[in-house]
Each structure stands twice: as structure tokens, then as C-alpha cells.
Amino acid sequence: MSGFEQFDLNLYRTFVTVMQTGSYAKTSEALGISPPAVSLAMGRLQEILKQELFVRGNAAIQPTGAAQSLFRTIEPQMLILEQSFKSFDHFSPLTSHHVFHLSVPEELQPSLLESLPLDTNEHIQFDLGGQESEEGGVIDTLRHRQIDLAFDSYIFDDRSIEHELLYEDDIVLVAAENHPTVNGKMSYREYEVLPQAALSIRRNNKYALSMVADTANLQRNIAHQGISLISNMLVACRTKLFCHTTRRLANMYKESLKLQVIEPPLELKRLPYYMMWHKSNNHVASHEWLRERIKLSARTW
């Protein structure tokens, strides 16, 4: 009997998840089954294919050449199959019960919480979680469908994830109105030596600023690392530190936080915000509705 005649969709679904996570334990969490069940499934698949798929390393399992070849073939086919099943899902913004899970930077959460809820259907809810500090965490939550959408300024290199630019904004600097040194402007030298608050978020193993500036020869006196633009603005308004933020946020909070807005003394690209989702949701009615609603809201930002 050939391997195809013994085809079991659950085995290949488990296999794809193991390849994506690199761990039986993480696969069990993603699929809601026990680690021994994952191990048994992979053992059975190896028997069917008559190929060794994984070997144990020092810290994790290592895929063999056969596993890597199978993964390259199977993953896109599994995605197509999932898309086909999901395309039959019914959704109505007037009558459906649904909870959307989003990973959102703190600076976007107030706008989304204000614009997304429906007065006409309280059974459609929006769960907004914080932004992942590491890109691997974002990719994992999207792959395992733990969240519907992630918002980020960095496009992740993963073929299972789709993205769309939502909007862009200028980057400015802010400091306390009573800052002892800064008074409406800042020189390049001051930018390098004055203490500043930076984002702790890393993308591609670099500070977030590297996405919008050439930081190869840039000196920075980083005195604090915050988890969001807003948290850094709160630090700046009460200390001698300055920070980067978007022009929209600076204009929103400069009066209430008593901040001065300063044009950067170096060239900075505009900061993009992307929506990202798993490709299996491309043509899901509920997901298409969610993306369109968010794009409509973003036009007023």
C-alpha cells in the first residue's frame, strides 16, 4: 500500500505545525493535543512515508532533508485546503456572534477601541492585545490563528503571512516643555549626546529606529527602553529624556503632557503601519469585513 492510500490529513497538519514551531511541545499547544500524541503522529507518518523526518538535537528536534522537502511541498497545499474550507463560513455584521483578536501597538489602541465596536450588534467584540516585543512571537500567533490581525511597522519574512499598508506617519522628537537644554529645536550633536528613551521592541535583531533611519554610524545615548511610543512620551514629559514618536501622537498629547515637538536633525523615513494576517483568512467573510472596517477607520487618523 502506497503512502497516498494511507493519507491522513491530521498527520500532515501536525507535521506542518511541527515544522513551523520546531517543537513537539509547541505543536501540542497550538493544536490542543498532548505532546505524546504529536510524537505518535510523527512516528506514524514516518512509517507511512518510510522516511526519517526528525532527529533529536541538543535543545530541539531537527528536520531531515526529507522533512524539509515534504514541508516545501505540503505547506502551500494545506494553506489552499484551509482557504477552501473557510470560504464557506457565513458572517453578517448585523447578526453574527464573533470575537476578533488583534495584536496592536499601544498608540493605535485608543483609536481602534473608539472606532471598531458596533452599536447595531453587541455580539461582535474586539479583543486588543499588546504588540509582541519579538517578531517570532508575532509570526507564531498568526501561524497558529491565535490572533486575526497583527499591526506592525515591519514586514515579516514568512510566506504564510499576508500584509497590507494601513497608513504612514512622520517621525518627530518630543521633550518636556521645561527641558533644560532643548528649546524647540535640536542639533545633530545634541541628538547624539542627550539622553533618550528608545523602544525595546526589536525587529530583525535591531532597534525599531533602524526601520526608518540609517543607524550604522549613529550614536545614541539610550537611557531608557520603553515598550511603546506612548510609554516613552510619558517618560519624556517628566524627565530630561527625549524620544521619537509619530506626528499624530505628538499633536494628540503635546498639550496634556506638556511636551514640545521638535523636527529631527537627521533624515528619517515615514513610519509605516501594516496590517498582517495568515493567508488562510484571505477570503474569509468575517476577516474581509474586519480589514475593510479598519481601513475605513484609518482614513480619519
N, C-alpha and C positions, 0 to 999 in steps of 0.2 A: 504494500500500500504506500502511495507517494505521500509526501508532506502535505500537498494541497488537499488530498482526500481527507486528511485529518485536521483540516483548517479549523481553528477555534479563535474567533475574534477577540475573546478576552485575553488569550495568551499574547497576542500581538499588541493589544492595548497596554498590557502590563509591560511588555518588552520595550515599547516606545517610551513609557514613563521611566523605566529604569535607566534607559539611555539618556534621557533628559536630566534626571536627578543625579545619576551616578551612585545611587544608594538604594538598597532594598528597604531600609528603614524609611527614607523619604518617600519612596514609592508607596509604601503601605499607608502613610499619612495622606498622600494625595488621592489614593483610590479608596481609602476606607476599608482596607483589608489588613490582615496581620502580616508581619514580616515572614513567618514561615510559609504563608500562602503565596507570597511573592516568590520565595525561593523554590517552592514546589512547582509553580507555574513556569519558571525559567528552566527548571530541570526537565519538565515535560517537553517544553519547546525544543530544548537541545536534543532530546531523544527523537522527536519527530523529524527535525532537520538533520540529525546525525552530524551536528557541528558543535564544537565548544564555543560558547558565546561570551562567557565571562570567566576571568581568573581573579583570585583574591590578591590584592596588593597589600601594602603595609597599613594603609588607612581606609581604602575603599576598593570596590571591585573595579577591574579594568576590562573594557570590552576588547574582544579579539578582532582581528581583521574581518572575520566572517560577520560578527555583530555590527561592525561599522558599515559594511557593505549592505547588510539587510536593513539597517536603520535608514540609510540614504534612500532606499527603495520604498520602504514601508511608510515612513512618516508622512510624506505628501499624500499617499493614498488614504491613510487613516484620516487625514485632515479633510479630504474630499468627501469621504463617507460621513464624517461628523457634520459637515456643512449640509449634506443632502438631508439627513435626518432633522436637523434644526430648522431647515427651511419650511417644514410643515407646522412649526409652532405658531399658535394663534396669539395675537396680542391686540388689545383695544385700550387706548388711554382712558376711555370712559368707564370700562367695566372690569378690567383685569386686576388681579392681585399680584403684585410683583415688588421685590426689593432689589434695587440696583446697588452694587458695591463698587465704590470708587476709591482710588488712591490719589490724593490731591495735595499739592503743596499748601501750606498753611495760608499763604497770601491769596489763594483763589477760593478758599472755603467759604468766607462770608458771602461772596457774590453768588456762588452756586447754591448755598443754603437759602438765599433770598429768591433766586430765580427759578429753581427746579421744581419745588413742590407744586402740586396741582390742587386748586380749590375744588375742582369738579370730581376728584377721585382720591380720597384719603388713603386708599389701599395700595397706591403706588408710592413707595417710600425710597429714600435715598440714604445710604449708609456711607458717610465720607470718612475714610481713614487717612492717616498721615502719609506723607511721602517716604518711601523706603530710602534709607541712607546709602545703600549699596545697590548697584544696578542688577546684581544677581538676584536680589530679593524681589525686585520688580518683575524680572523675567519669570521667576518661579511662580509667582502668584498669578500671572497672566496665563502661563502654560497650563496650570492646574485649575484654571477657571475659578480661582478663589475671589477674583475681582473681575468686574466687567470692563472697567476702563482705568487706565493709569495716565496721569498727567506728568509730563517731564519736559525738560529743555534739552534732553539728549536722546538721540535715536538709537535704540538698542540693536545690535547686530545679531538678530535671531530671525530665521526665515519663517517662524510660525507667528510672528507678531506684525500686525499692520499698524500704520501710523498716518496721521493727518495733522497738518499745521493748523492750530486754532487761532493764534494771533501772536504778534511780536510787540515788544515794547523797548523803549530806550533805557539805558542804564545810567543812573546818576549816583552821586555820592550824597550822603546826609550826615550831618553832625549837629550837636546841640547848639541852639541859638547862642548860648553863652560860652561856647568853646573858646579857650584862652588864646588859641593860635589861628584857627580858621575863621575867616570873616567873609563869607560869600564866594570865595574862590580858593583854589589850592594849586600850588606849583607841583611840577613833577617830582622835585626833590622832597617836598613835604609829603606827597603821596607815598613815597618810599619809606620815609623815616617815622612818620606819625603812627601811633598805634591804631590798629583797625580790627574790626570784628569780621571774620570770614565765615563762609558756610562750611559746615562739617561734612556736607554731602560730597561724595566722591563719584566721579564718572570716568571710566577708563583709567582708574588709579590716579586721577588728577583732581585738583581742586576745581570746583564748579566754574571759577573765573576763567579757566583755560578754554572753556567753550566759546568765549566771546573776546578773548584777548590773546595776544602772543606773549606768553608768560616765561619764555625761555630765559630772557635776561632781566626779568622784572624782579626787583627786590620788594619785599613786603614785610612790615613789622606786625605780624599777626599776634594780637594779644588775647584774642577770644575766638572760639569757634561755636557758632550757634546752629541750630537745626533748621532755621528758616530765615527768610529775609525780614519778616516781622519781628522775630525774636532778636535779631541783630539791631533793628531800629530801636527797640526798647532799651537795649544796652547803650546805644549811641546817645539817646536823649538824656541819659543820667550820668554819663561818664565823659572822658576826654577821647574816647574812641570814635572813629567814623566808620561807615560801612557802605557797601554798594546796595542799591535797591532799584526797582523799576520806577520810571517817572510817574506811572499811575499810582503806585503805592505812596511815593513821596508826596504827591499832591493830595492824596486822601488823608494822610496822617500828619503833615507838617505842622498844622495849627494845633491839633490836640496834643501832639507830643513835643511841640516847641522845637522843631527841627529847622535847620537851614538846608536848602537844596543847592548842591554845587555841581557844576559841569566837570566831568573827569578831565584831568590834564593829559590823558592818553587816549588813543583811539580804541573804542570798544564797539563791537558789533551789537546789533539789537538782540535782545534776549528772546528766543522763541519758546512758545509753549505748544507742545504736541499732545494730542490725544492718541493713546495706544491701546490696542485690544488684540485678542487672539483671533487669528484669521477664521477660525471656525464660526465666529459671530458676524462675519461679513454681511450675510444676507438674512440674519435672524430679525424678525419684525420688531421685537422689543428693543433690540440693540440699535437698529437703524433709527427708531424713534428717539432713543436716548441721545444718540450722536447729533441728530438734527436739532433737538431741543437745546443742547449745549451750544451748538454753533449759533443758533438764534440768540441765545443769551449773551454770547461773547461779543456780538456786534455792538453792544452798549458799553463795553468795558473800555 
